[in-house]
């Protein structure tokens, strides 16, 4: 895992300061919302509503000190729906969104390419592995989702239960289900990564054996609960939440490596020179809110010091278990290829 050195951080900040765009480092006194003026920060987020409900009071308490008078309004939806809403607003002349907090790195890359992310370096990025922070300060990571395998208790009791993603293509694995990567940002990243690791023939084999790719992670959990499928590709957070509600699903940490999906955080054009937006950004990366994300959201914090969800491997262990990175195909190629295999 690559961590920041002081020299590396200073190099990033100096490089940003010398560039064409301005970068902020920590909240600036005197900007909008800095001295108790009432202001509203709009956050577009794919974090589940029940987790946001747990974050909100902790956030409000912190803002009483760092940005008095600040209110936070959330728009919560799936990553693809957020992207569609934001694209439409930007095309129409501007969006009220100040902070983007979702799990689709390719969309952040698109916004960054189009100059629609405001560079900002929160002090908390010092604690994040370098692969989870943009070197130019356009985004950092607020939480990490982990794609794993869920197996029904009945299938887990049979011989040769799946232990790796590669096993899912085998006939003896049983009925498999997964979310639709054309409508789920986390699943898109998973398909992008697994097609790089295992090749597209892996997905052709899944389709040939009748794998259902539909809906989001919650839909996969439902299909496992009803017995429609025996094995599912879904997020760790969904498996753990389902087990607490009584789902008879066994968690499998794939032996060929989980897929880690960074839930990135970035400032949007509406947040330029907004102390309040910067204060909210900083607050989301603090230990208090990161603890809520881990304990209530069943996700890993990008800060390796934070304990993982109860009973789960640490972030360092998950990173170490991933195979060496390979060249991944562009988003449009991944989506078109998956669409041709599963839906044509």
N, C-alpha and C positions, 0 to 999 in steps of 0.2 A: 504494500500500500504506500503510495507516495504522499507524504505530508508536506506542509508548507515549512520552509525555513524563513527566518527573518529576511534574509537577502532576497529570496524569491518573492516574498510579499512586497518588499520595498521596490523591487524591480517592476512588479506588476503596477503598483501605484504610480511610479515615476513614468512608466511607459504610457499609462493612461493620461497622466497630466500633460505629457508632451504631444498627445495625439490631437486630432481635429475636434473630438468631442470632449465635453467636460465630464469628469467623474466626481461623485461625492464620496467622502469617506466619513461615515458616521453622521448622525443628525446635525444639521446646521441651525444654530440659534438665529432667530430673526426671520426665518422662513414661515410659510403658511402653517398655522397650527402650533407654533413654537411657544407662544406665551399665553396660552389659555383661550385663544380665539376658538369659537365653536366651528368645527369643520368635520366633514364626513369623508372617510376613506372607504372606497369601494374595492372589495376583494372578490375576484372571480376564482372559484376554487372547486376542484373535483373531490376534495376530502368529504367523506360521508357526513351528512347533516348531524347525526348523533355525536360525531367527534367535534364538529364545529361548535355544537351546543356546550360541550365540555371546555373547549378552548376559550370561548367568549368571555366568561367571568374572569378568568386568569388574565386575559388580554386587557380587559377594562381596568382591572386593578393596577396593572403595570403602567398603562397609559395615563393614569391619574398623576403619576410622577413625571413621566418622560414627555408627554404631550397632552396636558390638561385641555379639556374641551373637545377631545377627539372622539367621534363616534365611528363605529365600523359597521358597514353594511355588506353582507355576503350574498353573492349569487352562486348557488351551488348546483352543479350538474356534472354530467360526464365530460371527459376531456374533449370529445368530438363535438358535443353540443356547445361547449364553451367556445371552442375555436370558431364554430360557425357564427355564433352570436357576436364575438369580437370582430371577426372579419367583416360582418355586415355593418357594424357600428363604425369601424374605421373607414370603410368604403363610403359611408354616408357623411363623413366629415369629422368624426372623432368619437371616442368612447369615454364614458365616465369612469371606467375601470382604472384604478391606480396600481393594483397589485395583481399579478397573475400567479396562481398557485395550483398547478396541475401536473399530470404525469404524461407528457408527450414531448420528449426532447426534440423531435423533428420539427414540431410547431414552434418551439422557442428558436430553433435555428432559422426558420423562415422569418420570424419577426426580427431577429437580429440582422439578418441579411438585408431586410428592408428598412433598417434604421429605426425600428419601433420599440426597442428596449433602451431604457435609460441606465447608463452605467452607474453602479453604486456598490461600494465595498463596505459591507457590514463588518464590524470587528469580529463577529462570530465565525467568519469564514476561516480564520486562522486555525480553527479546530477541525475543519473538514478535510478529508483526503482531497488531493488536488484534482482527481478525476471528477469530483462532484462540484467543482467551482469553475466558472468561465474565467480564463486568464485575463480577459479584458473587462471583467467586472459586470458583464451584462446579466448574469444570473448566478445563483448559488443553489443549494439543495435544502429543502425544508423537511423532507421525510423520504424514506426509501421503502417502496413496496417490493415484495419478493414473490415471484411466480414459482409455484411448487406443484405437487401432484396431490390430489385428494382421491382416496380409495374407499369405497363402501366397506363397512365391517364384514359383510358377507363375502366380498371379493378378497379382502385381506386374509380371510381364514382359509382360502383355497391355496393350492400349490402355486408357486412362482408368481407372487404378486409383483407388480412393477416396482423397480427400484430406481429407474432412470428415465429421462424423457425418451431416450432411444427405444426403451421397451414398449412404449405406447403403440408403436407401429406393428408389433408382433400380434399374430392372430390369437394367441393364447391369453393376451392381456385382457380381453373382454371388450365390452361396449365403452367407447371413449367419447367424451364431450369436451368442448372448449368454448370460450367466448369468441365473438366475431371481431377480428382485428380491424375490420372496416368501420366499426362503430365504437371500439374500445381502444383508448390510447395505450393502456398497459399491455393489452393483448397484441397490439401492433408491434410494440417494442419486442415482445416475446417472439413473435413470428420472425421479425427481422433478425434477432439473435440466433434462434434455432435454425433458421434457413442457412445462416452462415456456418453454424457448427455442424449440422447434420445433413445439409443439402435439401433441395426441394423434393427429392425422391421420398424423404421422410414424410412430407405432407401429402404426397401422392398416395403413399401407403395408408396414411390415416383416412384419406377420402375413400380409398378402395374398400376399406373394412367398415365403412358406414359411419365414420365419426361425424357427430353433429357439432357444427360451429355456428352458434347463434346466441344473441343477447350479450349480456355482460357477465361478470363473475358471479353475481347473485343468481343469475339464471342457471349457471353451471351447478351451483350448490343445490338449487331446487331439483334439478334433474337427478343429482346423486341421491337426494333425500327420498325422491319418489321411486327410485329404482330404475328409472328410464335409462340411466347409464351407470356403469360400475366404476369407472375411472374418469377423473376430470383434471384438466389443466386450469388452475385458478390461483388466486392470490392467497398468500399465507393469512392475511387479515380476514379473509372470508371464511377460511377453514376454521380458524380459532374462534371467530364470532359464532359460526354455525355450531361448533361443539359446545359452546356455552349455552346455546339455545336448545341443545338436546340432539343435534344431528349426530348420527352414528357414522362419522366419517373419520378415517385414519389419515393422518398427515404423513406424507413422504417427502423428505428433503432429497431431491434427485442426486444420485451419486455422480452424474455427469455434469453437475453444477446447476445451481438455481439461476434464474434470470433476475438481476437486480434492476429495478426501474426507478430512477431518481424522480421524485416529485419536486420539480424546480420552483424557484421563487424569483420573480423579476418585477422591476418597476416599469410601468407603461407611461406613454407620453403625458397623460393627465397628471402624473405625479411629479413632474419636473419642479424642482425647488419646493417641494412639499415636505416640510419637517414632519408633519403628521404621518404621511405615507412611509417615510423612512423609519419613523419610530415604530410603526406597526410591523414593518419588515424586520427590524431588529428584534422586536418582541417575539416574533414567531420563531426565531432562532435561539431564544434564551432557554436555559435549562428548564424553567418552569413549564413552558409550553411544549418543549420537546418531550418532557416527561408525560404530558397528557397524550401527545401523539403516539408515544410508545405504549403506554398502559391502556388507553382507551381506544386507540386506533389499531393496535397490534401491528404497528410498523416499526422499522428500525430508524433510529436517528442517524443523520449523517455525521454526528459527533461521536467518534469511537469511544469516548469516555462514558457515554450513556449506556446503561444496561439494556440488553435486548428485551423484547417481549418475553414474559416468563417462560422458562424452559426451552427457549430457542437458542440456536447458535448465535454467537456475536457477529457483528458486522465484519470484523477482521477475518473470522472463520469463513463466512460466506464469500468474501472476496477471494480468499486463498483457494477456495474450492472451485472457482470458475476456471474454465479452460482458457488457454491463451487467446487473446482477442484476434479476430480475423476481420478482413475487409467485409463490411456489410453493404448491401445494395441500397440505392437511394429509395426514399419512401414510396415514390410513385411506382417504381419497379416492384417493390415488395407487395404493395396493394394490388397491382394489376396481376401479378403472378398468382397470388393467393386466390383472387377472384376467379381467375381462369381455372384453377384446380378445383375449387369447391362449389362455385356457383354458376359455371357455364356448361 
